[in-house]
Amino acid sequence: MKQIKLGCAPIAWTNDDMPELGSENSFEQCISEMALAGYKGTEIGNKYPKDPEILKRYLDLRGLEVASAWFSAYLTTKDFEEVKEAFIKHRDFLHAVGAKVIVVSEQGNSIQGQMNTPLFEQKPTFSEEEWKRFTTGLEKLGELANEKGMTVVYHHHMGTGVQTAKEIDRLMAETDPEKVSLLYDTGHLVFSGEDPFYVLKKHFDRIKHVHFKDVRTEIAAEVAEKKDSFLTGVKKGAFTVPGDGSIDFKPILDYLVANDYKGWIVVEAEQDPGICNAFEYALKAKQYIDVLV
């Protein structure tokens, strides 16, 4: 574990897609409780200061680093120059706060933020033309990241055009490893019905960032059965922290360590903090992972 840093995502305190979840929780409470639970880093949420110097000052006081932050790309639906401009601004901010990887997810035609759209029935798929625009554009973003010594890590995600193992396989096959790496998210793979070990082993050399998220499989099954949206699934509690759901993280962590993974493992669980107290669950996850090591 000496080459692995353990971080925590702020989405358990305040959900960026549904700000009503955790609206009462402040930025300072969030990062203070992360530090108190024993984490070394954080990803960035909407309540975080936008000025790099101010953000670093708050984090330095608590011994926290920035692991990364999410970037919504629209490579399949917008002009590339528009995406490029937004990406450079995002890249430069992350570079200024010391992050090494940039989390990118394609949001063209995504349904992940739509409250009433069935998650599985209306999942988007890319046409051949869209795949070409997507992979070509993503490589260009990778080149822009490389200019600053940074790496694009692609986030496969429920309700998007890259959700399944087959879609991840195609993305990896059609992009240059020097320009595009992979974010490995246990929760999104299991929720989608995929084998997380298949993706871990097949694409380990491309994995440069990891999200540890657990799944309450009975709720995930209910989401599929009732044709719920992704956001409805989040509200119902489909996701939780490691050690509280169905995933056995020991073989996954053992594989990462045995194969010399270097980088962040970020604990992440979209939940309603009014039901699942963010600090309590962050601490639960940290204690669970500590036992696995």
C-alpha positions as CSV (number, residue, x, y, z in Angstrom):
1,M,0.0,0.0,0.0
2,K,3.0,2.3,0.1
3,Q,2.4,3.4,-3.5
4,I,-1.3,3.8,-3.0
5,K,-3.0,6.9,-1.6
6,L,-6.5,6.5,-0.1
7,G,-8.9,9.4,-0.7
8,C,-12.5,10.1,-0.3
9,A,-15.1,11.8,-2.6
10,P,-17.3,14.6,-1.4
11,I,-20.5,13.2,-3.0
12,A,-21.4,11.5,0.2
13,W,-21.7,14.9,1.9
14,T,-23.3,16.8,-1.0
15,N,-24.5,15.3,-4.2
16,D,-23.6,17.5,-7.2
17,D,-26.4,16.0,-9.4
18,M,-29.0,16.4,-6.7
19,P,-27.8,19.3,-4.5
20,E,-30.8,18.8,-2.2
21,L,-29.0,15.7,-0.9
22,G,-26.6,17.2,1.7
23,S,-27.4,20.8,1.1
24,E,-26.9,21.4,4.9
25,N,-23.3,20.1,4.8
26,S,-20.6,22.7,4.3
27,F,-17.4,22.4,2.4
28,E,-15.3,22.7,5.6
29,Q,-17.4,20.1,7.4
30,C,-16.8,17.7,4.4
31,I,-13.0,18.0,4.3
32,S,-12.6,18.1,8.0
33,E,-14.5,14.9,8.4
34,M,-12.5,13.3,5.6
35,A,-9.3,14.1,7.4
36,L,-10.7,13.0,10.8
37,A,-11.6,9.6,9.2
38,G,-8.0,9.2,8.1
39,Y,-8.1,9.9,4.4
40,K,-5.1,11.6,2.6
41,G,-6.9,13.1,-0.3
42,T,-10.2,14.3,-1.9
43,E,-11.8,14.7,-5.2
44,I,-13.5,18.0,-5.8
45,G,-17.2,18.9,-5.4
46,N,-19.3,21.9,-6.4
47,K,-19.0,23.5,-2.9
48,Y,-15.2,23.6,-3.1
49,P,-13.4,26.9,-3.7
50,K,-12.7,27.7,-7.3
51,D,-9.5,29.6,-6.5
52,P,-6.6,27.1,-6.4
53,E,-4.7,29.0,-3.7
54,I,-7.7,29.2,-1.4
55,L,-8.5,25.5,-1.9
56,K,-5.0,24.4,-1.2
57,R,-4.9,26.4,2.0
58,Y,-8.0,24.8,3.3
59,L,-6.7,21.3,2.3
60,D,-3.1,21.8,3.5
61,L,-4.4,22.7,7.0
62,R,-6.0,19.2,7.1
63,G,-3.3,17.3,5.5
64,L,-5.3,16.6,2.3
65,E,-4.3,16.5,-1.3
66,V,-6.4,16.7,-4.5
67,A,-6.8,13.4,-6.2
68,S,-8.8,14.6,-9.2
69,A,-12.1,16.2,-10.3
70,W,-14.8,15.2,-12.8
71,F,-15.0,16.7,-16.2
72,S,-18.1,16.3,-18.3
73,A,-17.2,15.9,-22.0
74,Y,-19.6,16.3,-24.9
75,L,-17.5,15.0,-27.6
76,T,-20.4,13.3,-29.4
77,T,-22.8,16.3,-29.3
78,K,-20.7,19.5,-29.2
79,D,-18.1,21.1,-31.3
80,F,-14.6,20.0,-30.2
81,E,-13.3,23.5,-29.8
82,E,-16.0,24.2,-27.2
83,V,-15.1,21.0,-25.2
84,K,-11.4,21.9,-25.6
85,E,-11.8,25.3,-24.1
86,A,-13.7,24.0,-21.0
87,F,-11.2,21.1,-20.6
88,I,-8.1,23.4,-20.7
89,K,-9.7,25.5,-17.9
90,H,-10.4,22.4,-15.9
91,R,-6.9,21.0,-16.6
92,D,-5.2,24.1,-15.5
93,F,-7.1,24.3,-12.3
94,L,-6.3,20.7,-11.4
95,H,-2.6,21.2,-12.3
96,A,-2.5,24.3,-10.0
97,V,-3.7,22.2,-7.0
98,G,-1.3,19.3,-7.7
99,A,-3.6,16.7,-9.2
100,K,-2.0,14.2,-11.7
101,V,-5.1,12.7,-13.3
102,I,-8.2,14.2,-14.9
103,V,-11.4,12.2,-14.6
104,V,-13.4,12.5,-17.9
105,S,-16.8,11.1,-18.7
106,E,-18.7,11.5,-22.0
107,Q,-22.0,13.1,-21.2
108,G,-23.3,13.3,-24.8
109,N,-26.8,11.8,-24.7
110,S,-26.2,10.7,-21.1
111,I,-29.3,9.8,-19.0
112,Q,-27.5,9.7,-15.6
113,G,-28.8,13.1,-14.6
114,Q,-32.4,12.5,-15.7
115,M,-34.7,11.8,-12.8
116,N,-37.5,10.1,-14.8
117,T,-35.6,8.1,-17.5
118,P,-35.3,4.3,-17.0
119,L,-31.7,3.5,-16.4
120,F,-31.4,0.2,-18.3
121,E,-34.2,0.5,-20.9
122,Q,-33.0,3.9,-22.3
123,K,-29.2,3.6,-21.8
124,P,-27.6,5.5,-24.7
125,T,-25.4,3.7,-27.3
126,F,-23.0,5.4,-29.7
127,S,-23.3,5.1,-33.5
128,E,-20.2,4.3,-35.5
129,E,-19.8,8.0,-36.2
130,E,-20.2,8.9,-32.6
131,W,-17.6,6.3,-31.5
132,K,-15.2,7.9,-34.0
133,R,-15.9,11.5,-32.7
134,F,-15.6,10.2,-29.1
135,T,-12.4,8.3,-29.3
136,T,-10.7,10.9,-31.6
137,G,-11.7,13.8,-29.3
138,L,-10.8,11.9,-26.1
139,E,-7.3,11.3,-27.5
140,K,-7.0,15.0,-28.2
141,L,-8.0,15.7,-24.5
142,G,-5.3,13.2,-23.5
143,E,-2.7,15.2,-25.5
144,L,-3.8,18.4,-23.8
145,A,-3.4,16.7,-20.4
146,N,0.0,15.3,-21.3
147,E,1.2,18.9,-22.0
148,K,1.0,19.4,-18.2
149,G,2.4,16.0,-17.3
150,M,-1.1,14.8,-16.5
151,T,-3.2,11.8,-17.5
152,V,-6.8,11.5,-18.7
153,V,-8.6,8.7,-16.9
154,Y,-11.9,7.7,-18.4
155,H,-14.8,7.1,-16.1
156,H,-17.2,4.4,-17.3
157,H,-20.5,5.3,-15.8
158,M,-24.1,4.1,-15.5
159,G,-26.5,5.7,-18.0
160,T,-23.8,6.7,-20.5
161,G,-22.4,5.3,-23.8
162,V,-19.5,3.6,-21.9
163,Q,-21.1,1.6,-19.2
164,T,-20.6,-2.1,-20.0
165,A,-17.5,-4.2,-20.1
166,K,-17.9,-4.6,-23.9
167,E,-18.0,-0.8,-24.3
168,I,-14.9,-0.4,-22.0
169,D,-13.2,-3.0,-24.1
170,R,-13.9,-1.1,-27.3
171,L,-12.8,2.2,-25.8
172,M,-9.5,0.7,-24.7
173,A,-9.0,-1.0,-28.1
174,E,-9.6,2.2,-30.1
175,T,-7.6,4.7,-28.0
176,D,-3.8,5.2,-27.6
177,P,-2.6,4.1,-24.1
178,E,-0.3,7.1,-24.1
179,K,-3.2,9.4,-24.3
180,V,-6.2,7.7,-22.6
181,S,-6.2,5.7,-19.4
182,L,-9.0,4.1,-17.4
183,L,-10.7,4.9,-14.1
184,Y,-11.8,1.6,-12.6
185,D,-15.0,1.9,-10.6
186,T,-16.2,-1.2,-8.8
187,G,-19.7,0.1,-8.1
188,H,-20.6,1.1,-11.6
189,L,-19.4,-2.3,-12.9
190,V,-21.4,-4.4,-10.5
191,F,-24.5,-2.2,-10.8
192,S,-24.3,-2.7,-14.6
193,G,-24.1,-6.4,-14.1
194,E,-20.5,-6.8,-15.1
195,D,-17.7,-8.8,-13.6
196,P,-15.3,-6.3,-12.0
197,F,-12.5,-8.8,-12.0
198,Y,-12.7,-9.2,-15.8
199,V,-12.2,-5.5,-16.3
200,L,-9.5,-5.3,-13.6
201,K,-7.4,-8.0,-15.1
202,K,-7.9,-7.3,-18.8
203,H,-7.2,-3.6,-18.5
204,F,-4.9,-3.3,-15.5
205,D,-2.1,-1.7,-17.5
206,R,-4.5,1.1,-18.4
207,I,-5.9,1.7,-14.9
208,K,-4.5,4.9,-13.4
209,H,-7.3,5.8,-11.0
210,V,-9.6,3.7,-8.8
211,H,-13.0,4.3,-7.2
212,F,-14.0,1.9,-4.4
213,K,-17.8,1.9,-4.3
214,D,-20.1,-0.8,-3.0
215,V,-23.5,-1.9,-4.1
216,R,-26.6,-3.0,-2.3
217,T,-27.6,-5.6,-4.8
218,E,-31.2,-5.9,-3.7
219,I,-31.8,-2.2,-4.4
220,A,-29.9,-2.4,-7.7
221,A,-32.2,-5.2,-8.7
222,E,-35.2,-3.2,-7.7
223,V,-34.0,-0.3,-9.8
224,A,-33.9,-2.6,-12.9
225,E,-37.2,-4.3,-12.1
226,K,-39.1,-1.1,-11.5
227,K,-37.5,0.7,-14.4
228,D,-36.1,3.4,-12.2
229,S,-33.7,6.2,-13.2
230,F,-30.1,6.3,-12.1
231,L,-30.9,9.2,-9.7
232,T,-33.8,7.3,-8.2
233,G,-31.5,4.4,-7.6
234,V,-29.1,6.7,-5.8
235,K,-31.9,8.1,-3.6
236,K,-33.0,4.5,-2.8
237,G,-29.5,3.6,-1.7
238,A,-28.2,1.4,-4.5
239,F,-24.6,2.6,-3.7
240,T,-22.8,2.5,-0.4
241,V,-19.2,2.4,0.9
242,P,-16.9,-0.6,0.8
243,G,-17.8,-3.0,3.5
244,D,-21.5,-2.2,3.6
245,G,-22.6,-3.8,0.4
246,S,-22.2,-7.0,-1.6
247,I,-18.7,-6.6,-3.1
248,D,-15.7,-8.4,-1.6
249,F,-12.9,-5.9,-1.9
250,K,-10.1,-8.0,-0.5
251,P,-9.3,-9.9,-3.8
252,I,-9.6,-6.6,-5.7
253,L,-7.2,-4.8,-3.3
254,D,-4.9,-7.8,-3.2
255,Y,-4.7,-7.8,-7.0
256,L,-3.9,-4.1,-7.1
257,V,-1.2,-4.4,-4.6
258,A,0.3,-7.5,-6.0
259,N,0.5,-6.0,-9.5
260,D,2.1,-2.8,-8.2
261,Y,-0.7,-0.3,-8.8
262,K,0.4,3.2,-8.1
263,G,-2.1,6.0,-7.6
264,W,-5.3,6.9,-5.8
265,I,-8.0,4.6,-4.5
266,V,-10.9,7.0,-3.8
267,V,-13.8,5.8,-1.6
268,E,-17.0,7.0,-3.2
269,A,-20.7,6.4,-2.5
270,E,-23.6,8.5,-3.7
271,Q,-26.1,8.3,-0.8
272,D,-28.5,10.5,1.0
273,P,-26.5,11.9,4.0
274,G,-29.7,12.5,5.8
275,I,-30.1,8.7,5.9
276,C,-26.5,7.5,5.8
277,N,-24.4,10.0,7.7
278,A,-21.4,10.9,5.5
279,F,-18.8,10.9,8.3
280,E,-20.0,7.6,9.8
281,Y,-19.9,5.8,6.5
282,A,-16.5,7.3,5.5
283,L,-15.1,6.1,8.7
284,K,-16.7,2.7,8.2
285,A,-15.1,2.4,4.8
286,K,-11.7,3.4,6.1
287,Q,-11.8,0.9,8.9
288,Y,-12.9,-1.8,6.5
289,I,-10.1,-1.1,4.1
290,D,-7.5,-0.9,6.9
291,V,-8.5,-4.5,7.9
292,L,-8.0,-5.7,4.3
293,V,-4.4,-4.4,4.0
